Amino acid sequence: MATLEAHQIKREIRIGWVFFSIFAFLIFLGIFVKRGMGHPEFMMFFHGPAAVFLVLAGRKLTAPLRKRYEEERGA
């Protein structure tokens, strides 16, 4: 992670926001299927993958903080 350049960090953040958007969309879709369509048994088909995208988004969005931490630790 210490070798990431500034443009690579910006790319990581962009990908993180895409993952977070997918997370939000899947949560919304799961709620819609449960409430609007009346199928609560299908909600996990959306909320399970959404949890994975939330973890991926958190990992990508914290790239600058992790890079700074590694630089401070190495110095």
Kinemage of the C-alpha trace (Angstrom):
@kinemage 1
@onewidth
@group {chain A} dominant
@subgroup {mainchain}
@vectorlist {calphas} color= white
{ca met a 1} P 0.000 0.000 0.000
{ca ala a 2} L 2.950 2.314 0.586
{ca thr a 3} L 3.720 2.322 -3.124
{ca leu a 4} L 0.372 3.795 -4.153
{ca glu a 5} L 0.572 7.099 -5.962
{ca ala a 6} L -1.932 9.936 -5.612
{ca his a 7} L -3.828 8.942 -8.775
{ca gln a 8} L -4.063 5.367 -7.548
{ca ile a 9} L -5.522 6.582 -4.254
{ca lys a 10} L -8.132 8.638 -6.143
{ca arg a 11} L -8.975 5.576 -8.215
{ca glu a 12} L -9.401 3.501 -5.041
{ca ile a 13} L -11.761 6.126 -3.627
{ca arg a 14} L -13.782 6.210 -6.853
{ca ile a 15} L -14.126 2.432 -6.797
{ca gly a 16} L -15.124 2.670 -3.125
{ca trp a 17} L -17.955 5.048 -3.952
{ca val a 18} L -19.126 2.719 -6.723
{ca phe a 19} L -19.175 -0.177 -4.244
{ca phe a 20} L -21.038 1.975 -1.729
{ca ser a 21} L -23.610 2.935 -4.383
{ca ile a 22} L -24.148 -0.734 -5.234
{ca phe a 23} L -24.590 -1.410 -1.505
{ca ala a 24} L -27.232 1.311 -1.180
{ca phe a 25} L -29.043 0.134 -4.301
{ca leu a 26} L -29.173 -3.474 -3.089
{ca ile a 27} L -30.487 -2.409 0.322
{ca phe a 28} L -33.165 -0.271 -1.314
{ca leu a 29} L -34.094 -3.114 -3.648
{ca gly a 30} L -34.308 -5.561 -0.742
{ca ile a 31} L -36.617 -3.241 1.182
{ca phe a 32} L -38.748 -2.724 -1.924
{ca val a 33} L -39.073 -6.470 -2.503
{ca lys a 34} L -39.975 -7.015 1.152
{ca arg a 35} L -42.449 -4.159 1.598
{ca gly a 36} L -43.655 -3.352 -1.905
{ca met a 37} L -43.845 -6.813 -3.401
{ca gly a 38} L -44.683 -8.639 -0.164
{ca his a 39} L -41.859 -11.189 -0.345
{ca pro a 40} L -39.822 -10.973 2.857
{ca glu a 41} L -38.291 -14.382 2.144
{ca phe a 42} L -36.322 -12.907 -0.801
{ca met a 43} L -34.812 -10.028 1.158
{ca met a 44} L -31.588 -11.925 1.945
{ca phe a 45} L -30.880 -12.278 -1.776
{ca phe a 46} L -30.240 -8.535 -1.700
{ca his a 47} L -28.992 -7.856 1.813
{ca gly a 48} L -26.343 -10.593 1.827
{ca pro a 49} L -24.471 -9.294 -1.230
{ca ala a 50} L -25.039 -5.736 0.016
{ca ala a 51} L -23.060 -6.568 3.155
{ca val a 52} L -20.155 -7.736 0.990
{ca phe a 53} L -20.221 -4.493 -0.997
{ca leu a 54} L -20.283 -2.491 2.236
{ca val a 55} L -17.104 -4.207 3.419
{ca leu a 56} L -15.434 -3.668 0.037
{ca ala a 57} L -16.458 -0.005 0.037
{ca gly a 58} L -15.051 0.505 3.513
{ca arg a 59} L -11.760 -1.053 2.474
{ca lys a 60} L -11.467 1.141 -0.635
{ca leu a 61} L -12.639 4.387 0.996
{ca thr a 62} L -10.107 4.126 3.805
{ca ala a 63} L -7.142 3.742 1.424
{ca pro a 64} L -5.765 7.263 2.099
{ca leu a 65} L -5.890 6.767 5.870
{ca arg a 66} L -4.215 3.385 5.664
{ca lys a 67} L -1.512 4.811 3.362
{ca arg a 68} L -0.807 7.662 5.764
{ca tyr a 69} L -0.683 5.272 8.709
{ca glu a 70} L 1.802 3.028 6.925
{ca glu a 71} L 3.994 6.030 6.032
{ca glu a 72} L 3.984 7.230 9.658
{ca arg a 73} L 4.772 3.762 10.940
{ca gly a 74} L 7.642 3.316 8.527
{ca ala a 75} L 9.237 6.683 9.308
